Amino acid sequence: MYTTDEPHWGDPERRQVRRDTTRAERRAGIIWLCVGALAAVLLAALYLGSRITVGDTAVPFPWPLVATPWFLVVLTKTALLWTDNRSLAAAPMWTWLAGYLILVFWPAIPGLGGDTILGGSLTTLLLLPLGLAGGGWALLRLK
């Protein structure tokens, strides 16, 4: 029989924080998850206006609206493997939100140009609640 010091080992409904890592490793892991969240918001902004061609017609296909919540669930659940603190595990979600707000307000930031990165469209508005719901879902779901 395999024994472990993990209190809820094998229970899919409970968090199972890793105990075999150092504090520096856990901190670095969460920082890398935040970097991944920034990459995710940038990729979502770049591909939000995607289109696919059906016959001779280009049809809008905003796949980031589906991919972003899923990816933030993965980032947040991974952060929960490294910490018991839910506010610390939410760091990738808050980093994603900060990146989103920077991209939305980019044209208004003095000295950075005036290029619009996230335009004023329905897909841009939907990206915000869907992304936050993905990250928040992982935090609220586990015991």
MARBA-3410 file (N, C-alpha, C, O; in Angstrom, 1 decimal):
143
0.8,-1.2,0.0,0.0,0.0,0.0,0.9,1.2,0.0,1.8,1.3,0.8 ~ 0.6,2.2,-0.9,1.3,3.4,-1.0,0.8,4.4,0.0,-0.4,4.7,0.1 ~ 1.6,5.0,0.9,1.2,5.9,1.9,1.9,7.3,1.5,2.9,7.3,1.0 ~ 1.2,8.3,1.9,1.7,9.7,1.7,1.3,10.6,2.8,0.4,10.2,3.6 ~ 2.0,11.7,3.0,1.6,12.6,4.0,0.6,13.6,3.5,0.3,14.6,4.2
0.1,13.5,2.3,-0.9,14.4,1.8,-2.2,14.0,2.5,-2.6,12.9,2.4 ~ -2.9,15.0,3.1,-4.1,14.7,3.9,-5.3,14.2,3.1,-6.1,13.5,3.6 ~ -5.4,14.7,1.8,-6.6,14.3,1.0,-6.2,13.6,-0.3,-6.8,13.9,-1.3 ~ -5.1,12.8,-0.2,-4.6,12.2,-1.4,-5.6,11.4,-2.1,-6.3,10.5,-1.5 ~ -5.9,11.6,-3.4,-6.8,10.8,-4.2,-8.2,11.3,-4.2,-9.0,10.8,-5.0
-8.5,12.3,-3.4,-9.9,12.9,-3.3,-10.0,14.0,-4.4,-9.4,15.0,-4.2 ~ -10.8,13.7,-5.5,-10.9,14.7,-6.5,-11.6,16.0,-6.2,-11.6,17.0,-6.9 ~ -12.3,16.0,-5.1,-13.1,17.1,-4.7,-12.3,18.1,-3.7,-12.9,19.1,-3.3 ~ -11.1,17.7,-3.4,-10.4,18.5,-2.4,-9.1,19.0,-3.0,-8.5,18.3,-3.9 ~ -8.6,20.1,-2.6,-7.3,20.6,-3.0,-6.2,19.7,-2.4,-6.3,19.2,-1.3
-5.2,19.5,-3.2,-4.1,18.7,-2.8,-2.8,19.5,-3.0,-2.1,19.3,-4.0 ~ -2.5,20.3,-2.1,-1.3,21.2,-2.2,-0.1,20.3,-2.1,0.1,19.5,-1.2 ~ 0.9,20.6,-3.0,2.1,19.9,-2.9,2.9,20.2,-1.7,3.1,21.4,-1.4 ~ 3.5,19.2,-1.0,4.2,19.5,0.2,5.7,19.2,0.0,6.6,19.4,0.9 ~ 6.1,18.7,-1.2,7.5,18.3,-1.5,8.2,19.3,-2.3,9.2,19.0,-3.0
7.8,20.6,-2.2,8.5,21.7,-2.9,8.9,22.8,-1.9,8.3,22.9,-0.8 ~ 9.9,23.5,-2.3,10.4,24.6,-1.4,9.5,25.8,-1.6,8.7,25.9,-2.6 ~ 9.6,26.8,-0.7,8.8,28.0,-0.8,9.2,28.8,-2.1,8.4,29.3,-2.8 ~ 10.5,28.8,-2.4,11.0,29.5,-3.6,10.4,28.8,-4.9,10.1,29.5,-5.8 ~ 10.4,27.5,-4.9,9.8,26.8,-6.1,8.3,27.1,-6.2,7.9,27.3,-7.3
7.6,27.2,-5.1,6.2,27.5,-5.2,6.0,28.9,-5.7,5.1,29.2,-6.5 ~ 6.8,29.9,-5.2,6.7,31.3,-5.6,7.0,31.4,-7.1,6.3,32.1,-7.8 ~ 8.1,30.7,-7.5,8.5,30.8,-8.9,7.4,30.2,-9.8,7.1,30.7,-10.9 ~ 6.7,29.1,-9.3,5.7,28.5,-10.1,4.5,29.5,-10.3,3.9,29.6,-11.4 ~ 4.1,30.2,-9.2,3.0,31.1,-9.4,3.4,32.3,-10.2,2.5,32.8,-10.9
4.6,32.7,-10.2,5.1,33.8,-11.0,5.0,33.4,-12.5,4.5,34.2,-13.3 ~ 5.4,32.2,-12.8,5.3,31.7,-14.2,3.8,31.5,-14.6,3.5,31.7,-15.8 ~ 2.9,31.2,-13.7,1.5,31.1,-14.0,1.0,32.5,-14.4,0.2,32.7,-15.3 ~ 1.5,33.5,-13.7,1.1,34.9,-14.0,1.6,35.3,-15.4,1.0,36.0,-16.1 ~ 2.9,34.9,-15.7,3.4,35.2,-17.0,2.5,34.5,-18.1,2.2,35.1,-19.1
2.1,33.3,-17.8,1.2,32.6,-18.7,-0.2,33.3,-18.9,-0.7,33.4,-19.9 ~ -0.6,33.9,-17.8,-1.9,34.7,-17.8,-1.7,35.9,-18.7,-2.6,36.3,-19.5 ~ -0.6,36.6,-18.6,-0.3,37.8,-19.5,-0.2,37.3,-21.0,-0.7,38.0,-21.8 ~ 0.4,36.2,-21.2,0.5,35.7,-22.6,-0.9,35.4,-23.1,-1.2,35.6,-24.2 ~ -1.8,34.8,-22.2,-3.1,34.4,-22.6,-3.9,35.7,-23.0,-4.7,35.6,-23.9
-3.8,36.7,-22.2,-4.6,37.9,-22.5,-4.1,38.6,-23.8,-4.9,39.1,-24.6 ~ -2.8,38.5,-24.0,-2.3,39.1,-25.3,-2.7,38.3,-26.5,-3.2,38.8,-27.5 ~ -2.7,36.9,-26.4,-3.1,36.1,-27.5,-4.6,36.2,-27.7,-5.1,36.3,-28.8 ~ -5.4,36.4,-26.6,-6.8,36.6,-26.8,-7.1,37.9,-27.5,-8.0,37.9,-28.4 ~ -6.4,38.9,-27.2,-6.6,40.2,-27.8,-6.2,40.1,-29.3,-6.9,40.7,-30.2
-5.1,39.4,-29.6,-4.7,39.3,-31.0,-5.7,38.5,-31.9,-5.9,38.8,-33.1 ~ -6.3,37.4,-31.3,-7.1,36.5,-32.1,-8.6,36.7,-31.9,-9.4,35.9,-32.3 ~ -9.0,37.7,-31.1,-10.4,37.9,-30.8,-11.2,38.2,-32.1,-12.4,37.9,-32.2 ~ -10.6,38.8,-33.1,-11.3,39.1,-34.3,-11.1,38.0,-35.4,-11.3,38.3,-36.6 ~ -10.8,36.8,-35.0,-10.6,35.7,-36.0,-11.8,35.4,-36.8,-13.0,35.6,-36.3
-11.6,35.0,-38.0,-12.7,34.6,-38.9,-12.3,33.3,-39.6,-11.1,33.0,-39.8 ~ -13.3,32.6,-39.9,-13.1,31.4,-40.7,-13.9,31.5,-42.0,-14.9,32.2,-42.0 ~ -13.5,30.9,-43.1,-14.1,31.0,-44.3,-15.0,29.8,-44.6,-14.6,28.7,-44.5 ~ -16.3,30.1,-44.8,-17.3,29.1,-45.1,-17.8,29.4,-46.4,-18.6,30.3,-46.6 ~ -17.4,28.6,-47.4,-17.7,28.9,-48.8,-17.0,30.1,-49.2,-15.8,30.1,-49.2
-17.7,31.1,-49.6,-17.1,32.4,-50.0,-17.3,33.5,-48.9,-17.0,34.7,-49.2 ~ -17.8,33.1,-47.8,-18.1,34.1,-46.7,-17.2,33.9,-45.5,-16.9,32.8,-45.1 ~ -16.7,35.0,-45.1,-15.9,35.0,-43.8,-16.8,35.2,-42.6,-17.5,36.2,-42.5 ~ -16.8,34.2,-41.8,-17.7,34.2,-40.6,-16.8,34.5,-39.3,-15.8,33.9,-39.2 ~ -17.3,35.4,-38.5,-16.5,35.6,-37.2,-16.4,34.4,-36.4,-17.4,33.6,-36.2
-15.2,34.1,-35.9,-15.0,32.9,-35.1,-14.1,33.3,-33.9,-12.9,33.1,-33.9 ~ -14.7,33.9,-32.9,-13.9,34.4,-31.7,-13.6,33.3,-30.7,-14.1,33.3,-29.6 ~ -12.7,32.4,-31.1,-12.4,31.3,-30.3,-11.8,31.6,-28.9,-11.8,30.8,-28.0 ~ -11.1,32.8,-28.8,-10.6,33.1,-27.4,-11.7,33.2,-26.4,-11.5,33.1,-25.2 ~ -13.0,33.4,-26.8,-14.1,33.5,-25.8,-14.3,32.1,-25.2,-14.8,32.1,-24.0
-13.9,31.1,-25.8,-14.0,29.7,-25.3,-12.7,29.3,-24.6,-12.7,28.7,-23.5 ~ -11.6,29.7,-25.2,-10.3,29.2,-24.7,-9.9,29.9,-23.5,-9.2,29.3,-22.6 ~ -10.2,31.2,-23.3,-9.7,32.0,-22.2,-10.2,31.5,-20.9,-9.5,31.3,-19.9 ~ -11.6,31.3,-20.7,-12.0,30.8,-19.4,-11.4,29.4,-19.1,-11.0,29.2,-17.9 ~ -11.3,28.5,-20.1,-10.7,27.2,-19.8,-9.3,27.4,-19.4,-8.9,26.7,-18.5
-8.5,28.2,-20.0,-7.1,28.4,-19.7,-6.9,29.0,-18.3,-6.0,28.6,-17.6 ~ -7.8,29.9,-17.9,-7.7,30.5,-16.6,-8.1,29.5,-15.5,-7.6,29.6,-14.4 ~ -9.0,28.6,-15.8,-9.3,27.5,-14.9,-8.1,26.6,-14.7,-7.7,26.3,-13.5 ~ -7.4,26.3,-15.8,-6.1,25.5,-15.7,-5.1,26.3,-14.8,-4.5,25.7,-14.0 ~ -4.9,27.5,-15.1,-3.9,28.3,-14.4,-4.2,28.4,-12.9,-3.3,28.2,-12.0
-5.5,28.6,-12.5,-5.9,28.8,-11.1,-5.8,27.4,-10.4,-5.3,27.4,-9.3 ~ -6.2,26.4,-11.1,-6.1,25.0,-10.4,-4.7,24.6,-10.2,-4.4,24.0,-9.2 ~ -3.8,25.0,-11.1,-2.4,24.7,-11.0,-1.8,25.5,-9.8,-1.0,25.0,-9.0 ~ -2.3,26.8,-9.7,-1.8,27.6,-8.5,-2.3,27.0,-7.2,-1.6,27.1,-6.2 ~ -3.5,26.4,-7.2,-4.0,25.7,-6.0,-3.2,24.5,-5.6,-3.3,24.0,-4.5
-2.4,24.0,-6.5,-1.5,22.9,-6.2,-0.3,23.3,-5.4,0.4,22.5,-4.7 ~ 0.0,24.6,-5.4,1.2,25.2,-4.7,0.9,26.0,-3.5,1.8,26.4,-2.8 ~ -0.3,26.3,-3.2,-0.6,27.1,-2.1,-2.0,26.8,-1.5,-2.9,26.4,-2.3 ~ -2.2,27.0,-0.2,-3.5,26.9,0.4,-4.2,28.2,0.4,-5.5,28.2,0.6 ~ -3.5,29.3,0.2,-4.1,30.6,0.2,-4.8,30.9,-1.1,-4.2,31.0,-2.2
-6.1,31.0,-1.1,-6.9,31.2,-2.3,-6.6,32.6,-2.9,-6.6,32.7,-4.2 ~ -6.3,33.6,-2.1,-6.0,34.9,-2.7,-4.7,34.8,-3.5,-4.5,35.5,-4.5 ~ -3.7,34.1,-3.0,-2.5,33.9,-3.7,-2.7,33.0,-5.0,-2.1,33.3,-6.0 ~ -3.5,32.0,-4.9,-3.8,31.2,-6.0,-4.6,32.0,-7.1,-4.6,31.6,-8.3 ~ -5.2,33.1,-6.7,-6.0,33.9,-7.7,-5.0,34.9,-8.4,-5.5,35.6,-9.3
-3.7,34.8,-8.1,-2.8,35.8,-8.7,-2.8,35.7,-10.3,-2.8,36.7,-10.9 ~ -2.9,34.5,-10.9,-3.0,34.5,-12.4,-4.2,35.2,-12.9,-4.2,35.9,-13.9 ~ -5.3,35.0,-12.2,-6.6,35.6,-12.6,-6.5,37.1,-12.5,-6.9,37.9,-13.4 ~ -5.9,37.6,-11.4,-5.8,39.1,-11.2,-4.8,39.7,-12.2,-4.9,40.8,-12.7 ~ -3.7,38.9,-12.5,-2.8,39.3,-13.5,-3.4,39.4,-14.9,-3.1,40.3,-15.6
-4.2,38.4,-15.2,-5.0,38.5,-16.5,-5.9,39.7,-16.5,-5.9,40.4,-17.6 ~ -6.6,40.0,-15.4,-7.4,41.2,-15.4,-6.6,42.5,-15.6,-7.0,43.4,-16.3 ~ -5.5,42.6,-14.9,-4.6,43.7,-15.1,-4.2,43.9,-16.5,-4.2,45.0,-17.1 ~ -3.8,42.8,-17.2,-3.4,42.8,-18.6,-4.5,43.2,-19.5,-4.3,44.0,-20.4 ~ -5.7,42.7,-19.2,-6.9,43.1,-20.0,-7.1,44.6,-19.9,-7.4,45.3,-20.9
-7.1,45.1,-18.6,-7.4,46.6,-18.4,-6.3,47.4,-19.1,-6.6,48.5,-19.7 ~ -5.1,47.0,-19.1,-4.0,47.7,-19.7,-4.2,47.7,-21.2,-4.1,48.8,-21.9 ~ -4.7,46.6,-21.8,-4.9,46.6,-23.2,-6.1,47.4,-23.6,-6.1,48.0,-24.7 ~ -7.1,47.4,-22.8,-8.3,48.3,-23.1,-8.0,49.7,-23.0,-8.4,50.5,-23.9 ~ -7.2,50.1,-22.0,-6.9,51.6,-21.8,-5.6,52.0,-22.5,-5.2,53.1,-22.2
-5.0,51.1,-23.2,-3.7,51.4,-23.9,-3.8,52.8,-24.7,-2.8,53.5,-24.6 ~ -4.8,53.0,-25.5,-4.8,54.3,-26.2,-4.8,55.5,-25.4,-4.4,56.6,-25.8 ~ -5.3,55.4,-24.1,-5.4,56.6,-23.3,-4.2,56.8,-22.4,-4.1,57.8,-21.7 ~ -3.2,55.8,-22.4,-2.0,56.0,-21.6,-1.1,57.0,-22.4,-0.7,56.7,-23.5 ~ -0.7,58.1,-21.7,0.1,59.1,-22.4,1.5,58.6,-22.8,2.1,57.8,-22.0
1.9,58.9,-23.9,3.2,58.6,-24.4,3.4,57.2,-25.0,4.5,56.9,-25.4 ~ 2.4,56.4,-25.1,2.5,55.1,-25.7,1.9,55.0,-27.1,1.8,53.9,-27.6 ~ 1.6,56.1,-27.7,1.0,56.0,-29.0,-0.5,56.2,-28.9,-1.0,57.0,-28.1 ~ -1.3,55.5,-29.7,-2.7,55.7,-29.7,-3.3,54.5,-30.3,-4.5,54.5,-30.7 ~ -2.6,53.4,-30.5,-3.1,52.2,-31.2,-4.1,51.5,-30.3,-3.8,51.3,-29.1
-5.2,51.1,-30.9,-6.2,50.4,-30.2,-5.9,48.9,-30.3,-5.8,48.4,-31.4 ~ -5.8,48.3,-29.1,-5.4,46.8,-29.1,-6.7,46.0,-28.9,-7.0,45.1,-29.7 ~ -7.5,46.4,-28.0,-8.8,45.8,-27.8,-9.9,46.8,-28.1,-10.1,47.8,-27.4 ~ -10.5,46.6,-29.3,-11.5,47.5,-29.7,-12.8,47.4,-28.9,-13.0,46.5,-28.1 ~ -13.7,48.4,-29.2,-15.0,48.4,-28.5,-16.0,47.5,-29.2,-16.7,48.1,-30.1
-16.0,46.3,-29.0,-16.9,45.4,-29.6,-17.6,44.4,-28.6,-17.1,44.4,-27.4 ~ -18.6,43.7,-29.0,-19.2,42.8,-28.1,-18.3,41.7,-27.6,-18.4,41.3,-26.4 ~ -17.5,41.2,-28.5,-16.5,40.1,-28.1,-15.5,40.6,-27.1,-15.2,39.9,-26.2 ~ -15.1,41.9,-27.2,-14.2,42.5,-26.2,-14.9,42.5,-24.8,-14.3,42.3,-23.8 ~ -16.2,42.9,-24.8,-16.9,43.0,-23.6,-17.2,41.7,-23.0,-17.2,41.5,-21.8
-17.4,40.7,-23.8,-17.7,39.3,-23.3,-16.4,38.6,-22.8,-16.5,37.8,-21.9 ~ -15.3,39.0,-23.3,-14.0,38.4,-22.8,-13.8,38.6,-21.3,-13.3,37.8,-20.7 ~ -14.1,39.8,-20.8,-13.9,40.1,-19.4,-14.6,39.2,-18.5,-14.0,38.6,-17.6 ~ -16.0,39.1,-18.6,-16.7,38.3,-17.6,-16.4,36.8,-17.8,-16.3,36.0,-16.8 ~ -16.1,36.4,-19.0,-15.8,35.0,-19.3,-14.5,34.6,-18.7,-14.3,33.5,-18.1
-13.5,35.5,-18.8,-12.2,35.2,-18.3,-12.2,35.2,-16.7,-11.6,34.3,-16.1 ~ -12.9,36.2,-16.1,-13.0,36.2,-14.7,-13.8,35.0,-14.1,-13.5,34.5,-13.1 ~ -14.8,34.6,-14.9,-15.6,33.4,-14.5,-14.8,32.2,-14.5,-14.9,31.3,-13.6 ~ -13.9,32.0,-15.5,-13.0,30.9,-15.6,-12.1,30.8,-14.4,-11.9,29.7,-13.8 ~ -11.4,31.9,-14.1,-10.5,31.9,-13.0,-11.2,31.8,-11.6,-10.7,31.1,-10.7
-12.3,32.4,-11.5,-13.1,32.3,-10.2,-13.7,31.0,-10.0,-13.9,30.5,-8.9 ~ -14.1,30.3,-11.1,-14.8,29.0,-11.0,-13.9,28.0,-10.2,-14.3,27.3,-9.4 ~ -12.6,28.0,-10.6,-11.7,27.1,-10.0,-11.5,27.4,-8.5,-11.3,26.5,-7.7 ~ -11.6,28.7,-8.1,-11.4,29.0,-6.7,-12.6,28.7,-5.9,-12.5,28.4,-4.7 ~ -13.8,28.8,-6.5,-15.0,28.5,-5.7,-15.4,27.1,-5.7,-16.2,26.6,-4.8
-14.9,26.3,-6.6,-15.4,24.9,-6.8,-14.9,23.9,-5.8,-15.6,23.1,-5.3 ~ -13.6,24.0,-5.5,-13.0,23.1,-4.6,-13.2,23.4,-3.1,-13.4,24.5,-2.7 ~ -13.2,22.4,-2.3,-13.4,22.5,-0.8,-12.1,23.0,-0.2,-12.1,23.2,1.0
END
